[in-house]
Every structure is written in structure tokens, then in C-alpha cells.
Amino acid sequence: MTKVLSTTDAGILTLTLDGPDSRNSINPDVYRAVRDHVVNAGQDPEIRAIVVTGAGGFFSSGGNVNALRDSANGPLSAVNSNTDYLNAMIRAIADCPTPVIAAVEGGAAGAGVALALACDMIVANAEARFTVAYVRVGLSPDGGVTHFLRAALPRQLVNELCILGRPATAERLAQFGIVNEIAEPGEVLNSALTLAGKVAAGPASAIRSIKHLVNIAADSELCTHLWAEADHINQARFGPEAAEGLSAFLDKRKPDFRKI
């Protein structure tokens, strides 16, 4: 059984999937644990960034195949309940006001890909393989995989990944902007924590507004989105972050948002 380990340092919450016997496969217990950690972190002003990673040099192999097969012997209601937990985890990450960064060492498969894609940024080593392998076991993707991929990739490439089940390296996905940073093997978590540190040092309220605006942009008409942006920036003008940031710019010094 994969456990979800949590540590907090310098305003960064790190969640580690730890299931060495299954390459960190995930199940409803993991879905609930990750969701709870993320929801709580989003409500904690001391947590300014979240990193999700996997132990043992691999991110996550996704759902346990034995469990998936055995689920066909149970009621549909149980299957729907498990899917609800997966979707709740994905929504918690997407909706969390605090930025979430995936540190993908080795690779990710199935629902592990969904977990990585739900994060706001991805750091991976160049040869890390992202495999949407549902088709190989007679299934279609879940956890928002097709939603996230189609938002970033051409339709033909998404079909290649999902219909053929071909793995894509992080280096290839970086060409399309899905992977933000490429790190050396074994240094992915350190690189992700460095990136998280930059986020944590930034203006927390402004960053939360940015994440919200980016999330709603694709579904907003221009006029509606202009008003949303105007509301956020005009509210921010009167806040302490803008006071510090603008004063620092004019004083030609580095702003210190952590003191706010």
C-alpha cells in the first residue's frame, strides 16, 4: 500500500508517494490523503507552495491493475465511489489557491499522469516517461488526462498518446510547455524545491489571483475575463504586497514579500 508522507520546510509542503513494491501506485486511500493535505494547505497562510513527488526514483505507476480487475466483481456504485475520490483529488489540486509543483523522477503512468498534469508546474528529468496506458488494458483514461492533454497538445498527438498508448518523454512534452523544467536524473526533487522556493518567496495573494485567473481563462469570454482581471488587480493595489513591491521597484531593491 502506498503511503503519503508529508514534510514542511520554509513554507513548502512536500507530499511524497511512498509505495516501493508498486512504484507508488495510487488508490482511494491515496486520493483522500492527497486531497486532504492539499485542501488543508490551501487554507494555511504559512504554506506558500506544494511539491508532489514519488519515492524510489519514480513518480507513480497509477492505479493498481489487480485492484482494477477485481473491481469488476463488485457493484458499480463502489467503482463510481472510487472514481469520485480520484476526481476530488484532481479538483483539489486544480482548485487549491496555493501553487502545486509535480517532481517527476523516472516517469508516471495512468492516474499518475493525471496527478502530475493536475499540478500547476512540472519538473522532470529528460528521459522520464509519461505513459497514458489505459488502452493497453482495455480502458479509457480518467482523472482529467484527456482534458489536460487536449488543452496543451494537438489533437493528433493526444490520440497518439491515448489510443496507441505510446510513452512520451519529458523532453518531448517540454517542447509543448507541459513540462516546465528539465533536471538531471536524481536532482528532480531538488530542482522542484528550488522552484517552489521561488514561488514561496513571491507575493502569496497575487500568486493566488494569478492561479485563479489562469484556471478560468479558457472558459471565459474576453469581456468577462477583462473584468475579472481588473477586479483582482484593483483590489491588490490597496494591499501590502503591492505597497512593498512597488516601493521596492522604485527604491531599486529586492522586495521582501515574506514579511507580509
Buried (B, 14 or more C-beta within 10 A) or exposed (E): EBBBEBEEEEBBBBBBBBBEEBBBBBBBEBBBBBBBBBBBBBEEEEBBBBBBBBBBBBBBBBBBBEEBEEBEEEEEEEEEEBBEBBBBBBBBBBBBBBBBBBBBBBBBBBBBBBBBBBBBBBBBBBEBBBBBBBBEEEEEBBBBBBBBBBEEBEEEBBBBBBEEBBBBBBBBBBEEEBBBBBBEEEBBBEBBBEBBBEBBBBBBBBBBBBBBBEEEEEEBEEEEBEEBBEEBEEEBEEBEBBEBBEEBEEEEEEBEBEEB
